[in-house]
């Protein structure tokens, strides 16, 4: 969380000042971590408010967020009923900035660029900017969902398939802080909302190397992990962080150029010390 107090947006009022910013999240969400990184990049102080996974769409509605008129996400090319309900109610991250409410990272990016142009989230060179915008959109619409489903599928095998059982890591505890709730949340999200596991898992894992090759190609071209981090870096790095929870993927990730981006943006926290014996 940024701790610096920033001046009100140009043309704003006291109630619209960055000091009143609140970001609604769920535990361990890679999409929510993108929202946090965006605010921190802009130097905007904010308070993180954690909602319980599963109940968060309804809670956002009660908090005055509009949700989406139409579903915004697909799984295997379509939006099934349970995912459509979630999308229409509302998704996280959800930003309350004074009297304004903004949902989805693409909208948060546009909002932040308007009210706080510096430091920018896009390069000044127009050709490079277009490439960054393409990478950002792909990271938000394609890679984010792939990382979500692949990691949820691992959780369906049991906590032993995940780093620290999903209790800690680059994004913190996944889905919930209490292990029994995390297990139930993984089953509900994995099987009902995002159709992970089974044959879907095999297909997603088979497609993953090509997705990582694309990221590595953008890094080689200077679109990602350049001298200045950009919107696409902040969208893609958290999805890499989520994949790093899968123990069977960690070696491959560490051998790739994209691992340097991950380490730069979201380094692995130091292991917690073992409790002293009584």
N, C-alpha and C positions, 0 to 999 in steps of 0.2 A: 504494500500500500504506500502510495506517495504520501509524504508528511509535509510537503511544502504547500503553503497557502498561495493561491494564485489569484490574480486580479479578475474581476467579473468580465464576462464576455462583452465585446464591443456591442453597445446598444442594449445590453441586458440590464436587469434590475438586481437588487440585493438578493431577492428570492431565487434568482437564476444564477447565482454565483457558484463557481466550482467548489467552494467550501461545503456546499450542501449536496454534493454528488453522492449518490448511493448506487452501488452495483449489486444487483440480486443474482445469486449464483447457486449452484448445487455442488456438493463435495466432489473434488477430483475431476471436474468437467474440463476437457481440453478447450471447448468453445468458450467457456467462462474465463479460462486463463488468458485466452486471446484478448477478451475485453479488458482484463486487468492490465495486460501489457500495453494495450493502446493508451489507456489513461495514464499509465506511468511514463510512457514515452512523451506524452504531451505535458507532463508535469502537473497534472490535475490531481489535487487531493480528493480522496473518496473514501467512503466507508463500505466495506464488504458485508452484505447481509446474506447469510447462508439459509437457504430454504431446504426442507426435506425432499429428497428425490422421490418423484412420483406424485407427491402432492403439489409440487411447485407450479404446474400450469394453472390449477384452480386458485392457488394463493396469489399468483400474479394478477389474475382477473379481479380478485377482491381488492388488490392494491391499486387498481385503476389502469392497468395496462390493457391495451385494446386487443392484443392477440393478432392473428392474421385472418384476413377475409377468406383466403384460400390456403390449403396446405403448402408448405414451402420445402418439404423434403420428400425424397423418394427412396424406396428400397427395391432393388432389382427392377428399376424402371417404372415403379408405380407407388402410389401412396395407399396403403391398406387402411381400413377404418380406424384402428386404434391409433395409428400415427397421425391420421388426419385430425382426430379429436385433439390430440396433444398440440399440434401445430396451430389449430384454430384458437385454442384457449390461450396459448402463449408459450414462448420458449425463453430460456436463459442463454446468454446474459441479457439482463434487462437493466437499463440505466435510467435512473431518475436524477435529472439535473435541474435543480430548482423546481420549477413547475412543469418541466418537460419530461416526457417519458419516451424512451427510445429502445427498441428491441431489434435483435440480430446484429451481428458484428458488421455486416456490410452497411447497415444504417448508422451504427455507432461511428464507423470510420468517416462516413460522409458528414455526420454531425460534428465530430471533433475537428475535421479539416476546416469546417466553416467557422466554428467559434474560436478555434485556436490554431491558426495556420502554421505556427512555428512551435517546435521543429516539425517539418513536414513528414508525412507518411509515404510520400512518393518522390522519386527523383525528379529533378528539373528537366533533364533530357526527355523529350517527348517520346522517342522510340523506346527508350528504356522504361519510361512510365507505362506505356501500353503493355510491355512485357510483364511488368510487375502487376498490373491490373489483371492480366490473364492468369498469372500464377495465383494471385489472391482469390479470384473467382473459382479456379479449379480446386484450390486448397479448401475453400469454404464449402463447395457443392459436392466434390468428389472425394478428396482425400480424407476430409473430416469424417464422413460417414464410413469409409472403409476402415479407418483406424478404430472407430467406435465399435463396429461389428466384429472386427478381428479380436479386439481385446475382450469384449463381452463373451465371445465364444470361448476364449481361454478360461474365463471365470466360470462358465458352465461346467467345465471339467473339474472345478474345485479350486480352492485357494492356493494349492501347491503349484498351480500352473503360472501364478503371478508373483512378481517380485514382492517380497514381504507379505505375501498373501493379499496384496492390494491394500494393505493398511498404511503404507507410506511409499514415497517415491517423489519423482520430479513434480507431480501434481498434487501430492498429499494423498490422503485416503480416498479411494475410489468409491463413489456413490453414497457411502455412509461411513461414519467413524466407528460404529459398533459392528463387530464381525457378523453376528446373526442377521442384522438388518442389511448389511452389505450383500450377504449371500442371497437373501430374498429379493433385494432390489436388482441384483444381477440376473436372476432368473426371469423376473417380470420384464425387465428392459430387454434382455437378450432374446427371450422367446416370443414375447408378445409385441413389443414396440418395434424392434429392429431385426427380427428374424435371423439371429445369429445361430451358429452351431450347425451340426450335421453336415449335409452336402453343401450348404451355404458357406460353411467355414472353409471347406476344401477349395471351393471356387475362389473365395476371397484371398486365401493364402497363395493360390496359384497366380493370382493377378497382382499380388503385392510387389514382386521384384520390378515389374514394369513401372509401377507408380514411383518407387524409390529411384529408379533410373531417371525418371523425368525430373525429379527434384535435384538429383546430382547433376543433370544436364543444365538446369537453371543456375546452379551454383557455378559450374564451369563457365557459363556465359556472363556471370556477374549480375544476374537478375536477383539472386538470393545470396545472403551472407557477404554482402559487399562492405565497403568502408562504412556506410551508414545503413543501419537496419531500416527496413521498410514494412509497409502493411502486409505484404505477402510473407515476409519472415515471421511476423507475429501471428499470422494465421496458420502457417505450416508447422512451425516448431512445436507448438503444443500437441499436435497430432502425432508427431514423431515421439514426443514424450510419452503419450498414451501407449503407443506401440512398445515402448521400452519396458513396460510392465510385464509383457509376455516373455518369460524366461527363454523360450525357444527362439526368440527373435533377437535377443540382445547382441549375440555375437555378430550376426549379419549387419545390424545397425552400426555397431562400433567399427566395422571394417569399411564403411562407406563415407564419402565426402560429407553427406548430410549429417553425420554424427558431430562434425565440428560446429554446424549451425545449432544443433541441439544443445551441445555443451556451452555454447556462447549465450544462448537465450535462456535456457532452463537447465543449469548444471544440477547434477544429482546431489541432494543434500547429504551431509555427513551422517553416517549411521548413528542412531541414538545409542548412548552408552548403556551397557547392561546394568540393571539395578544391583546395588551392593547386597551381598548375602547378609542375612540377619545375624 
